[in-house]
Amino acid sequence: MKNGITLVELLIAVSIFAFVIASSYLLLRQFSRTFSRGIIQSEMREKVRELVSTFSRDISSMYLRCEGNSKNFAFFSLRRRGEDFKVSEIRYRQEGDKLYREVQWDSDRDLSEQTEREVFIDDLKEANFSFYNGKWQNHCSVSQLPERVRLEIRWKGYSKKYELECEVMAR
């Protein structure tokens, strides 16, 4: 009968313990990477859903007026909102890595209160508008309004390109 652990048995136990710890660490690290990617992809899907909803609503319900520039164009609306004001213009404007959505209200209020500006897309790598009227073009003719509008976007750090394409209903 033995009263202790031999050096070989101790080394085997320490080696098994080190292997279990290293394997656990690697598994947790891989799980956290996969989980982080899943969260990022889920957030991107939610952003795209919100973009599609807002952009398609703007395009399909507004009277489109193009300014001849793919980075800067406006939508006009004749819809009434309440008793004393209406949306007169929605403008998408790219500045740096952000795409802004500006809503201009017609009302009797102060001019500074008439414009709401929100970041529509942030961390933007690239945004391109194109307009279809017989063929796709990077600019919109002021005299001839397009049938469809497409917004192509890429975010920084995300390789996939998203295309939001909408039919212009109120022409």
Summary of the structure (lengths in Angstrom):
residues: 171
radius of gyration: 27.5
end to end distance: 96.5
largest distance: 101.5
contacts: 436
relative contact order: 0.14
helix: 35%
strand: 39%
